[in-house]
Amino acid sequence: MLVTAVLAYAAYVVVVLRRAGDGALTDVPYAGPLLWTVGGAIVANIVLEIGLGVVNPRASRAKDVRDREIGRLGDHVGQAFVVIGAVSAMLMAIAEWDFFWIANVIYLCFVLSSVLGSVTKVLVYRGSLPQW
């Protein structure tokens, strides 16, 4: 998920910036690329998960208590950016910002949520599960 989120968002940014050229970013038709990159990242994650399950069937199903705790910790850490994105979008809508900025801050926060959650999981797998 870490790799697909970063690659999809990078592709989206490149497409939007190329379309903008010397014009204003808010004039760029962004909805299509946004939906395609989000959908592509979701499909890529599903295909990669299936592929990894085929290559190593035991690894995808074998989960113990530590795996579940690491998954939960990563999800909780990542969810902070979902909340930040929602609050930011709400404040931007109240301030009547352009839809372009509202949609893009939500997308960015989804990507940051995925990246931060995934990095947390990797770091905890390599280290130890915090005890509190």
Phi and psi in degrees as GROMACS dihedral restraints (atoms count N, CA, C in turn):
[ dihedral_restraints ]
;  ai    aj    ak    al  type     phi  dphi    fc
    3     4     5     6     1   -59.3    20    10
    4     5     6     7     1   -48.2    20    10
    6     7     8     9     1   -69.1    20    10
    7     8     9    10     1   -46.5    20    10
    9    10    11    12     1   -66.2    20    10
   10    11    12    13     1   -36.8    20    10
   12    13    14    15     1   -63.9    20    10
   13    14    15    16     1   -45.5    20    10
   15    16    17    18     1   -66.7    20    10
   16    17    18    19     1   -44.6    20    10
   18    19    20    21     1   -65.2    20    10
   19    20    21    22     1   -42.4    20    10
   21    22    23    24     1   -64.7    20    10
   22    23    24    25     1   -43.5    20    10
   24    25    26    27     1   -67.3    20    10
   25    26    27    28     1   -39.6    20    10
   27    28    29    30     1   -61.8    20    10
   28    29    30    31     1   -42.2    20    10
   30    31    32    33     1   -61.9    20    10
   31    32    33    34     1   -42.5    20    10
   33    34    35    36     1   -61.1    20    10
   34    35    36    37     1   -46.9    20    10
   36    37    38    39     1   -62.2    20    10
   37    38    39    40     1   -42.5    20    10
   39    40    41    42     1   -61.8    20    10
   40    41    42    43     1   -45.8    20    10
   42    43    44    45     1   -62.6    20    10
   43    44    45    46     1   -45.6    20    10
   45    46    47    48     1   -65.5    20    10
   46    47    48    49     1   -43.3    20    10
   48    49    50    51     1   -66.4    20    10
   49    50    51    52     1   -36.8    20    10
   51    52    53    54     1   -66.7    20    10
   52    53    54    55     1   -39.3    20    10
   54    55    56    57     1   -67.2    20    10
   55    56    57    58     1   -31.5    20    10
   57    58    59    60     1   -70.2    20    10
   58    59    60    61     1   -39.4    20    10
   60    61    62    63     1    57.6    20    10
   61    62    63    64     1  -122.8    20    10
   63    64    65    66     1   -97.2    20    10
   64    65    66    67     1     1.4    20    10
   66    67    68    69     1   -85.2    20    10
   67    68    69    70     1  -177.4    20    10
   69    70    71    72     1   -76.6    20    10
   70    71    72    73     1   141.6    20    10
   72    73    74    75     1   -62.9    20    10
   73    74    75    76     1   -34.0    20    10
   75    76    77    78     1   -68.7    20    10
   76    77    78    79     1   -14.2    20    10
   78    79    80    81     1   -90.9    20    10
   79    80    81    82     1    -4.9    20    10
   81    82    83    84     1   -77.2    20    10
   82    83    84    85     1   133.8    20    10
   84    85    86    87     1   -73.4    20    10
   85    86    87    88     1   101.6    20    10
   87    88    89    90     1  -102.3    20    10
   88    89    90    91     1   -17.6    20    10
   90    91    92    93     1   -61.4    20    10
   91    92    93    94     1   -45.2    20    10
   93    94    95    96     1   -60.5    20    10
   94    95    96    97     1   -54.4    20    10
   96    97    98    99     1   -59.8    20    10
   97    98    99   100     1   -37.3    20    10
   99   100   101   102     1   -62.1    20    10
  100   101   102   103     1   -49.6    20    10
  102   103   104   105     1   -65.7    20    10
  103   104   105   106     1   -39.5    20    10
  105   106   107   108     1   -66.0    20    10
  106   107   108   109     1   -41.8    20    10
  108   109   110   111     1   -71.6    20    10
  109   110   111   112     1   -36.9    20    10
  111   112   113   114     1   -64.6    20    10
  112   113   114   115     1   -49.2    20    10
  114   115   116   117     1   -61.8    20    10
  115   116   117   118     1   -41.2    20    10
  117   118   119   120     1   -63.0    20    10
  118   119   120   121     1   -40.1    20    10
  120   121   122   123     1   -65.4    20    10
  121   122   123   124     1   -39.9    20    10
  123   124   125   126     1   -64.2    20    10
  124   125   126   127     1   -48.0    20    10
  126   127   128   129     1   -63.1    20    10
  127   128   129   130     1   -41.9    20    10
  129   130   131   132     1   -61.8    20    10
  130   131   132   133     1   -41.8    20    10
  132   133   134   135     1   -62.2    20    10
  133   134   135   136     1   -42.3    20    10
  135   136   137   138     1   -64.3    20    10
  136   137   138   139     1   -47.2    20    10
  138   139   140   141     1   -63.0    20    10
  139   140   141   142     1   -43.5    20    10
  141   142   143   144     1   -64.1    20    10
  142   143   144   145     1   -40.0    20    10
  144   145   146   147     1   -64.0    20    10
  145   146   147   148     1   -42.3    20    10
  147   148   149   150     1   -64.8    20    10
  148   149   150   151     1   -44.6    20    10
  150   151   152   153     1   -60.7    20    10
  151   152   153   154     1   -43.8    20    10
  153   154   155   156     1   -65.9    20    10
  154   155   156   157     1   -34.5    20    10
  156   157   158   159     1   -67.1    20    10
  157   158   159   160     1   -34.3    20    10
  159   160   161   162     1   -72.0    20    10
  160   161   162   163     1   -43.2    20    10
  162   163   164   165     1   -66.9    20    10
  163   164   165   166     1   -42.3    20    10
  165   166   167   168     1  -135.1    20    10
  166   167   168   169     1    82.6    20    10
  168   169   170   171     1   -61.4    20    10
  169   170   171   172     1   -32.7    20    10
  171   172   173   174     1   -72.1    20    10
  172   173   174   175     1   -35.1    20    10
  174   175   176   177     1   -66.4    20    10
  175   176   177   178     1   -35.6    20    10
  177   178   179   180     1   -76.1    20    10
  178   179   180   181     1   -22.7    20    10
  180   181   182   183     1  -102.3    20    10
  181   182   183   184     1   -22.4    20    10
  183   184   185   186     1   -77.8    20    10
  184   185   186   187     1   107.6    20    10
  186   187   188   189     1  -132.9    20    10
  187   188   189   190     1   130.8    20    10
  189   190   191   192     1  -112.5    20    10
  190   191   192   193     1  -172.1    20    10
  192   193   194   195     1   -61.6    20    10
  193   194   195   196     1   -41.0    20    10
  195   196   197   198     1   -62.1    20    10
  196   197   198   199     1   -42.9    20    10
  198   199   200   201     1   -60.3    20    10
  199   200   201   202     1   -43.5    20    10
  201   202   203   204     1   -65.9    20    10
  202   203   204   205     1   -39.9    20    10
  204   205   206   207     1   -66.2    20    10
  205   206   207   208     1   -41.6    20    10
  207   208   209   210     1   -64.5    20    10
  208   209   210   211     1   -42.1    20    10
  210   211   212   213     1   -60.9    20    10
  211   212   213   214     1   -43.9    20    10
  213   214   215   216     1   -66.1    20    10
  214   215   216   217     1   -42.2    20    10
  216   217   218   219     1   -62.0    20    10
  217   218   219   220     1   -46.5    20    10
  219   220   221   222     1   -60.9    20    10
  220   221   222   223     1   -41.2    20    10
  222   223   224   225     1   -64.3    20    10
  223   224   225   226     1   -41.8    20    10
  225   226   227   228     1   -65.8    20    10
  226   227   228   229     1   -42.0    20    10
  228   229   230   231     1   -64.3    20    10
  229   230   231   232     1   -44.1    20    10
  231   232   233   234     1   -66.9    20    10
  232   233   234   235     1   -31.9    20    10
  234   235   236   237     1   -64.7    20    10
  235   236   237   238     1   -19.3    20    10
  237   238   239   240     1   -58.1    20    10
  238   239   240   241     1   -38.5    20    10
  240   241   242   243     1   -74.7    20    10
  241   242   243   244     1   -25.3    20    10
  243   244   245   246     1   -65.2    20    10
  244   245   246   247     1   -43.0    20    10
  246   247   248   249     1   -66.4    20    10
  247   248   249   250     1   -44.6    20    10
  249   250   251   252     1   -59.1    20    10
  250   251   252   253     1   -42.9    20    10
  252   253   254   255     1   -63.9    20    10
  253   254   255   256     1   -41.9    20    10
  255   256   257   258     1   -65.7    20    10
  256   257   258   259     1   -44.8    20    10
  258   259   260   261     1   -65.8    20    10
  259   260   261   262     1   -42.2    20    10
  261   262   263   264     1   -61.1    20    10
  262   263   264   265     1   -45.3    20    10
  264   265   266   267     1   -63.4    20    10
  265   266   267   268     1   -39.5    20    10
  267   268   269   270     1   -63.2    20    10
  268   269   270   271     1   -45.0    20    10
  270   271   272   273     1   -66.4    20    10
  271   272   273   274     1   -37.2    20    10
  273   274   275   276     1   -66.5    20    10
  274   275   276   277     1   -37.4    20    10
  276   277   278   279     1   -67.7    20    10
  277   278   279   280     1   -40.6    20    10
  279   280   281   282     1   -62.1    20    10
  280   281   282   283     1   -38.9    20    10
  282   283   284   285     1   -79.7    20    10
  283   284   285   286     1     0.3    20    10
  285   286   287   288     1    60.0    20    10
  286   287   288   289     1    43.8    20    10
  288   289   290   291     1   -71.1    20    10
  289   290   291   292     1   164.7    20    10
  291   292   293   294     1   -64.5    20    10
  292   293   294   295     1   144.1    20    10
  294   295   296   297     1   -56.6    20    10
  295   296   297   298     1   -32.7    20    10
  297   298   299   300     1   -54.1    20    10
  298   299   300   301     1   -48.4    20    10
  300   301   302   303     1   -69.9    20    10
  301   302   303   304     1   -37.9    20    10
  303   304   305   306     1   -64.1    20    10
  304   305   306   307     1   -48.3    20    10
  306   307   308   309     1   -62.4    20    10
  307   308   309   310     1   -39.7    20    10
  309   310   311   312     1   -73.1    20    10
  310   311   312   313     1   -33.8    20    10
  312   313   314   315     1   -69.4    20    10
  313   314   315   316     1   -34.9    20    10
  315   316   317   318     1   -66.1    20    10
  316   317   318   319     1   -46.1    20    10
  318   319   320   321     1   -61.5    20    10
  319   320   321   322     1   -46.3    20    10
  321   322   323   324     1   -59.1    20    10
  322   323   324   325     1   -42.6    20    10
  324   325   326   327     1   -69.2    20    10
  325   326   327   328     1   -34.0    20    10
  327   328   329   330     1   -62.5    20    10
  328   329   330   331     1   -43.3    20    10
  330   331   332   333     1   -65.2    20    10
  331   332   333   334     1   -46.1    20    10
  333   334   335   336     1   -61.9    20    10
  334   335   336   337     1   -36.2    20    10
  336   337   338   339     1   -61.4    20    10
  337   338   339   340     1   -46.8    20    10
  339   340   341   342     1   -64.3    20    10
  340   341   342   343     1   -44.8    20    10
  342   343   344   345     1   -66.2    20    10
  343   344   345   346     1   -48.4    20    10
  345   346   347   348     1   -63.7    20    10
  346   347   348   349     1   -42.4    20    10
  348   349   350   351     1   -62.9    20    10
  349   350   351   352     1   -42.7    20    10
  351   352   353   354     1   -67.7    20    10
  352   353   354   355     1   -42.7    20    10
  354   355   356   357     1   -63.2    20    10
  355   356   357   358     1   -40.2    20    10
  357   358   359   360     1   -59.8    20    10
  358   359   360   361     1   -45.5    20    10
  360   361   362   363     1   -61.4    20    10
  361   362   363   364     1   -44.6    20    10
  363   364   365   366     1   -62.9    20    10
  364   365   366   367     1   -45.6    20    10
  366   367   368   369     1   -63.3    20    10
  367   368   369   370     1   -40.8    20    10
  369   370   371   372     1   -70.6    20    10
  370   371   372   373     1   -37.8    20    10
  372   373   374   375     1   -61.3    20    10
  373   374   375   376     1   -37.2    20    10
  375   376   377   378     1   -79.1    20    10
  376   377   378   379     1   -24.1    20    10
  378   379   380   381     1  -107.6    20    10
  379   380   381   382     1  -125.0    20    10
  381   382   383   384     1  -137.3    20    10
  382   383   384   385     1   156.7    20    10
  384   385   386   387     1   -73.2    20    10
  385   386   387   388     1   126.3    20    10
  387   388   389   390     1   -63.8    20    10
  388   389   390   391     1   142.9    20    10
  390   391   392   393     1  -110.6    20    10
  391   392   393   394     1   119.3    20    10
